[in-house]
Amino acid sequence: MRAQATFTGHRGPVYTLVAGASPGTFLSGSGDGLVVRWQLDRPDQGEVIVDVGQAVFALHLLPERGLLLIGTEGGRLHVV
């Protein structure tokens, strides 16, 4: 396989990825506490959705409810 793109912007390791609500998008969660929305065709333009202040280890999108569940290293579950 060959790399198609490199998405940069997090200041810590990326621990989780989930498909976004719109086609061609995805979300990433990182050790820097950020959840970022990315577009596959714009790898240099990530949009910070939320900074939870702790490493993000789990993401689950509930598009039918318009909610994002975020699990952190501190054992917290944030609903955005």
C-alpha positions as CSV (number, residue, x, y, z in Angstrom):
1,M,0.0,0.0,0.0
2,R,1.0,3.6,-0.5
3,A,0.1,6.6,1.7
4,Q,-2.6,8.8,0.1
5,A,-2.4,11.7,2.6
6,T,-1.0,12.6,5.9
7,F,-3.2,14.4,8.4
8,T,-1.3,16.6,10.9
9,G,-2.4,18.8,13.7
10,H,-2.6,16.8,16.9
11,R,0.1,17.5,19.5
12,G,-0.1,14.0,21.0
13,P,-0.6,10.4,19.8
14,V,-3.9,9.6,18.0
15,Y,-5.7,6.9,19.9
16,T,-9.1,6.6,18.1
17,L,-10.8,7.3,14.8
18,V,-14.4,7.2,13.8
19,A,-16.3,7.9,10.5
20,G,-17.9,11.3,10.4
21,A,-21.6,12.1,10.0
22,S,-20.9,13.5,6.4
23,P,-19.4,11.4,3.6
24,G,-15.7,11.9,3.3
25,T,-15.2,13.0,6.9
26,F,-13.8,11.4,10.0
27,L,-13.1,12.3,13.6
28,S,-9.9,11.7,15.6
29,G,-9.2,11.7,19.3
30,S,-5.8,12.2,20.7
31,G,-3.6,12.3,23.8
32,D,-3.7,16.1,23.5
33,G,-7.3,16.1,24.6
34,L,-8.6,17.2,21.2
35,V,-11.3,15.8,19.0
36,V,-10.8,17.0,15.4
37,R,-13.0,16.7,12.4
38,W,-11.2,16.0,9.1
39,Q,-12.2,16.0,5.4
40,L,-10.5,13.3,3.4
41,D,-9.8,15.7,0.5
42,R,-8.3,18.4,2.9
43,P,-5.7,16.8,5.2
44,D,-4.2,20.1,6.3
45,Q,-7.5,21.6,7.5
46,G,-8.6,19.8,10.6
47,E,-11.3,21.5,12.7
48,V,-11.2,21.2,16.5
49,I,-14.6,20.1,17.7
50,V,-13.8,20.0,21.4
51,D,-10.9,20.0,23.9
52,V,-11.8,17.8,26.8
53,G,-8.6,18.4,28.7
54,Q,-7.6,14.7,28.9
55,A,-6.4,12.1,26.5
56,V,-9.3,10.8,24.3
57,F,-9.3,7.0,24.0
58,A,-12.8,6.4,22.6
59,L,-15.2,8.1,20.2
60,H,-18.7,7.0,19.1
61,L,-20.9,9.1,16.9
62,L,-24.7,8.9,17.1
63,P,-25.6,10.8,13.9
64,E,-29.4,10.1,14.3
65,R,-29.3,12.0,17.6
66,G,-26.6,14.5,16.6
67,L,-24.4,13.4,19.5
68,L,-20.7,12.4,19.9
69,L,-19.7,10.3,22.9
70,I,-16.1,10.8,24.1
71,G,-14.3,8.5,26.5
72,T,-11.2,9.8,28.3
73,E,-8.2,8.5,30.2
74,G,-9.7,9.8,33.5
75,G,-12.7,7.5,33.1
76,R,-15.1,10.3,32.0
77,L,-17.7,10.1,29.3
78,H,-18.5,13.4,27.6
79,V,-21.6,13.8,25.5
80,V,-21.2,16.6,22.9
